[in-house]
Amino acid sequence: MIKKLHTVLVIVVSLTVLSAWSFRVNRPSLFRGGDATSMLEEFQAYGLSKNTMIIVGVCKVIAAIALLLGLRFQKLVVPAAAVMAGFMCAAIYFHLSISDPLMPTAPSTLMMLSCLGIIFIQKKLSRA
């Protein structure tokens, strides 16, 4: 049961990040910060540059792919989930810094908690 939860969390986190940074990058969303209608506008609302957006996007995509690969190569899971949790923690900070309401802030919070759950379960599975 716990292994299935782990797998579901890995898939949900990975696919959510991959979709946000691919086909949804230039689309409006209820979860965008400020009044942004694209990822670039969202980063600009936080006072961040396009280059920062690109670096964050590349890192998040790499972490998402590493998480998925972690289903086969378990040593990738904890580092990938930790990196992703760090980015989600930063996302929460930036949402709060511009006084975003709950709706745009909630997904980052849920993703961070999911990543921490992945790490916890992975460590538990590794000991078994």
C-alpha positions in Angstrom: 0.0 0.0 0.0 2.8 2.5 0.9 4.7 1.6 -2.2 1.6 2.4 -4.3 1.2 5.7 -2.5 4.9 6.4 -3.3 4.5 5.6 -6.9 1.4 7.8 -7.2 3.0 10.7 -5.5 6.1 10.5 -7.8 3.9 10.3 -10.9 1.6 13.1 -9.9 4.5 15.5 -8.9 6.5 14.7 -12.0 3.6 15.0 -14.5 2.3 18.2 -12.8 5.7 19.9 -13.1 6.3 18.6 -16.7 2.9 19.9 -17.8 3.4 23.3 -16.1 6.8 23.7 -17.8 5.8 22.5 -21.3 2.4 22.9 -22.8 1.0 25.1 -20.0 3.9 27.5 -19.8 2.2 30.2 -21.9 -1.4 29.5 -20.8 -3.3 31.3 -18.1 -4.1 29.4 -14.9 -5.9 30.0 -11.7 -2.7 29.1 -10.0 -0.5 31.8 -11.5 0.9 34.4 -9.2 -0.4 38.0 -9.3 -2.3 38.8 -12.4 0.0 36.8 -14.6 -1.3 34.9 -17.7 1.9 33.1 -18.5 4.9 31.7 -16.7 7.1 34.7 -17.7 4.5 37.2 -16.4 4.4 35.2 -13.2 8.1 35.4 -12.7 8.1 39.1 -13.5 5.3 39.6 -10.9 7.8 38.2 -8.4 10.5 40.5 -9.6 12.4 37.7 -11.3 14.0 37.7 -14.8 13.4 35.6 -17.9 16.8 34.0 -17.3 15.8 33.0 -13.8 12.6 31.5 -15.2 14.6 29.5 -17.7 17.0 28.2 -15.1 14.2 27.3 -12.7 12.3 25.6 -15.5 15.3 23.5 -16.7 16.1 22.5 -13.1 12.5 21.5 -12.4 12.1 19.5 -15.6 15.4 17.7 -14.8 14.2 17.0 -11.3 10.8 15.7 -12.6 12.5 13.4 -15.0 14.8 12.2 -12.3 11.9 11.5 -10.1 10.2 9.4 -12.8 13.5 7.6 -13.4 13.6 7.0 -9.7 10.8 4.5 -10.1 13.5 2.3 -11.7 16.7 3.7 -10.2 15.8 4.3 -6.5 18.9 6.3 -5.7 17.5 9.2 -7.8 14.4 9.6 -5.7 15.6 11.4 -2.6 17.8 14.0 -4.3 15.2 14.7 -7.0 12.4 15.1 -4.5 14.6 17.3 -2.3 15.4 19.6 -5.1 11.8 19.8 -6.1 10.7 20.4 -2.5 13.3 23.3 -2.4 11.8 24.9 -5.5 8.3 24.5 -4.1 9.4 26.1 -0.8 10.7 29.0 -2.9 7.4 29.1 -4.9 5.5 29.4 -1.6 7.7 32.2 -0.5 7.2 34.1 -3.7 3.4 33.6 -3.7 3.4 35.0 -0.1 5.7 37.8 -1.0 3.2 39.3 -3.4 0.2 38.5 -1.1 -1.3 35.9 -3.4 -4.5 34.3 -2.1 -4.9 30.7 -1.2 -5.7 29.4 -4.8 -2.3 30.2 -6.4 -0.4 29.3 -3.3 -2.0 25.9 -2.5 -0.5 23.9 -5.4 3.0 24.8 -4.4 2.3 23.8 -0.8 0.7 20.5 -1.8 3.6 19.7 -4.1 6.1 20.5 -1.4 4.3 18.3 1.1 4.1 15.6 -1.6 7.9 15.8 -2.2 8.5 15.5 1.6 6.2 12.5 1.6 8.1 10.9 -1.3 11.4 11.4 0.7 9.9 10.0 3.9 8.4 6.9 2.1 11.5 6.3 0.1 13.7 6.3 3.2 11.2 3.9 4.9 11.2 1.6 1.9 15.0 1.6 1.7 15.2 0.4 5.3 12.8 -2.4 4.7 
